[in-house]
Amino acid sequence: MLLLLKSRIGNLTFQATSLIFSKRNKTPYLPVIYYSTKGCFSPAFLKPGSKRILPLVFHLFALTFYLSMSPYRVLIFDFDGTLCATEEAILHTFRRTFEQEGTTPPSDEKVKEGISTGGNLNTMLPFLHPALSDDSSGQLLQEWVLKYRQLYHTEGGALTTLFDGAEALFEQIQQQGLSCVVISNKGQQAIEQALEHFNLNKYFDLVIGDNPNLPMAKKPDPVAFQQVILPRYPQFSLNQFLMIGDTHADLQFANNAGIPSCWAVFGYGAIDLCLAAAPTHTIHSLSELSQLLNSA
């Protein structure tokens, strides 16, 4: 949101163009250009309601920082196919799950088709093994879900790798003072373990995954945004959030929440479905997201 404000302190006239929030205490500061009676001008920060101008040693640095600020203040990341390359880990774990249950594993192509939907295990497993849909109690399905998660923890997760450019991206995000969230239909424990393994957990305020102890509707349902993410950042408007994901579940989640979206083409999503979701931005690598945050 752009604000145009003018005020006077003594013989100086100030024109403020937007709000900056201090990372430490969320105090708003106005980036201003002040004009003296001699007609010269310089950038500074002015705390609203105060006659104190913050140290003018910032000068060019302050103006450069302000002009380079991304309009997006909260970045919401999917996990599989967006932050991490997990296809091999998922293929391996499904194969091992079916083997341990004494059932012929589905083809890799079938599993990839399921991955492209962005669904969670409760939808993926019946898709791959329709007999699980015949269990009206759902108990058998939950046994398969538990087996999959155990095998992912002990075997599959080790096959996960970061996409190129992830470390540099999050260093830039930290420097820009942006907030980050992960929301995924993947199991909560698997996400947290991977983020810790790759030393990325320090960059995220929230990690929202498939957690049996805290059941919540999955993407593309926007309930997690409405009930968890938005209340965490009440100071920001909807157009200051950006959802980054590789499947139509991610992009439709953004549409349902009323926020901009960014399609990670390099992931696993079905192209036709993702295009139909009309993403706000499209990137072919995490490096392109870095460029987007600098130019948006």
N, C-alpha and C positions, 0 to 999 in steps of 0.2 A: 504494500500500500504506500503510495507516494504522498507525502505531506509537504505543503508549501507554507512556511511560517515566517513571519517577520517580527522582529522586536528590537527595542533599543535599550542600551545600557550606557548611560552617560552620552558621550558623543560618538558612540559606535552603533552602526546599524547591522543587524544580523539577518541573514536569510538561510533558513534550514530547509533541507530538501527531503529528509527521511529520518528514520529512527535507527539507532544502533543500540543493541543491548549488551551490557557488560556481561562477559561469560561467568564471572564470579557470582554476582548477586542479581543479575537480570535488570539492573538499573538502566533505564533508557537514557541515552545521550544523543544530542542533536549534532550531526556533523554540519558545521556552519561555515559560511564565508563572511568575514567581518570587514566592514569598510570604515576607515578612519576619516576624520575631517580633512585629511590631506589627500584623500582620494585613493589611497593604496588599499590593497586587500590581502587577506591571508586565511588559510583554513585553520579551524580549531574545533574543539568539542565543547559544547555548552550543556550543562545539566539543567533541565527545565526547572523553573522555580528558583533558580540560583543566579546570582550575579557573578559567579566565579567562572572564568574561562579556564579550562584545563590547560596544562603547560603547552605553550606554543612551539615547543621543540619538535612537536609532531609535524607541523607544517606540511611539507610535501608528502611525507609518509602517510599522514592521516588521509589526505585527499586521494592518494593512490590506492590505499586500502579500501576506501569507500567506493571508488569507481570500479574496483575489481570484485566487489561483493556479488555473490550469486543471488538471484532472486529466490532461490530455494534455500530454506533454512533447516528443513528436516528431510533426510534421505532415508527412504524405506526400501530395504533390499530384500529380495528373495534370496534363497540360499543355493539350492541345486541349480546348476546351469547359469548362475548369475555371479555369485562369488566364487564358488568352487566347482571344479569338474568332477562330478560324482557318478558319471554314467557307468564306468567300469565297476565301481563299488556297488552300485545298485544291481547291475547285471549279475555280478558274482553272488550277491546275497540272495537274490531270488532263486538262482540256480541251486544254491546250497539248501535253501529252505525247502524247495520241492523235493530235492534228493532225500533230505532227512525225514520228510513226511511220506516217503515211498511213492512219490508221484513223478511222472515224466515232466521235466521242466519245460516251460514254454520256450519258443524260439527267442533269440535276442531281438529280432525284429518286432515280435509281439510285445515284449517288455518295453522297447523303445517307444512303441505306439502308446502304451500306457503312460510312460514318463511324459510324453508330449502334452498330455492333458493337464498336468500339474496337480493331479489328484493325490490323495493320501492313501495309506495302506488299506483303509476300510473300503475304498472304491477300487483300488488297484488289484488287490488279491482276488476278489470275485470276477473281475474282468479277465484275469489270467487263468483262473480256475473256477469256472461257473458253478461247480458243485457246491462251493461255499455259500452260494446264494440260496441253496435249498434248506439250509439250517436256519429255521425260523427263530431259534433262541439266540443266534449270533455267537454262541459259546465257541463253536469250532473255529469261526473266523478270528475270534480274539486269541485263540491258541496259536493260530498261524501268525498273527500280528506279533505276538510275544516272541515266537521262534525267530521271526525275521529280525526283530530288534536285537535279540541276543547275538545272532550271527553277524549282524552289521557291526555291533560293538566289538566282537572278538576277531572278526576277519575283514569284513567289507570296508569299514572305515579307513583302514590303512591304505586303501587304494585311492583315497581322495587326494586331489591336488588343487592348489590355488590357480585361478586363471592369471595369466600374465598381466602385470600392471597393478595388481591389487595392493601391494605394499606402498607403492608410490602414490596411488590414489588416496589411500587413507591418511597418509602423511599430509597430503594437500588438503584434504577435508578437515583435518585437525587444525591446520594453519588458518583455514578460512573460518573456523569457529562454527562449523555446521554440526548438527546433531544427527545421529544414525540409529536406525532400528533394523532388526531382522525380523521378518515375518515369513513363515514357511509352513507348508503342510507336512513337512518332515518331522520326525520325532524330536522333541525338545532336547533330550539328552545328547543325541547325535550331533545336533547343531552346536550346542555349548562345548562339547568335546573338540569338535573341529576348530571352532573359533579360538579356543585356548591353545590347541596344538600349533596353530599358525600365528599365535600371538596377536590376534585381531580382536579379542574380546574387550580389550581396553577402549576400543573405539565406539562401542555400542551402549546406548542407554537402556534399551529394551531388546530382549530376545523372545520372540513369540513363536512357539512351535506346537506340534501335536502333543499335548500333555494330558494323559488319562486322568490325572488328578485335578486338572482345571479344564474341563470340557468346554469348548467354544466352537461355534460354527466356523468352518474352514473357508479359505478363499475359494471363490470370488465373493462370498458373503462379506459385507463391510463391517460386521459387528466388532471385530477386533480393533478396527480403526476408530469406530465411534465410541467404544467403551474403554479402550486401553490407551491407544496412541494419542488421539486428540485431547483427552483430558490431561495427558502428560505435558502437552505444549499449548496451553490455552492462549499464549501470547501471539500465536501465529494464525494467519488466515489459511483457508484451504489451498489457495494457489501458491502457498509457500512450502507445501509438502510435495515430494516427488517420489513416486513408486517406481522402482527399477526391477524388472523381472523378465524372464525369458518365455513364459507361457501365457496363453490367453486367460488363464485363471488369475494371473498377476495383473494383467492389463484391465480385465473386467472388474477386478477388485478396486482398482483405481477409479474406474468409471462409476462404479456403484458408490464409492466414497466421495465422489465429486472432486478428485484431485488429479493433477497432471501425471502422466505416465511416461516411462522410457522403456522401450523394448530392446532387450539384449539379444540381438539376432544370433550371436555366437552360441547361444544355449540350445535347449532341446525342444522348444515349443514348435507346434504345427504352424507353418508359415501362413496358411490361408486363414486359420482362426485368429492368429495374432494380428494380421492385417485388418480383419473384420472388426477388431476391437479399437481400431483407429488410434494408435499410440501418439502421444504428443511429440515424443522424440524417438529416434532410433539410433542405436550404437552397435558397432561391429566389434568392439573391444572395450575393456575397462579404461584404456588410455583415451578413447573417444569420450568417455564420461568425464574425465578430467578436463578435456577441452570444452565440453558442454558447460560445466560448472564455471568455467572462466569466461564464457562468451554469452551465456543465456541472459 
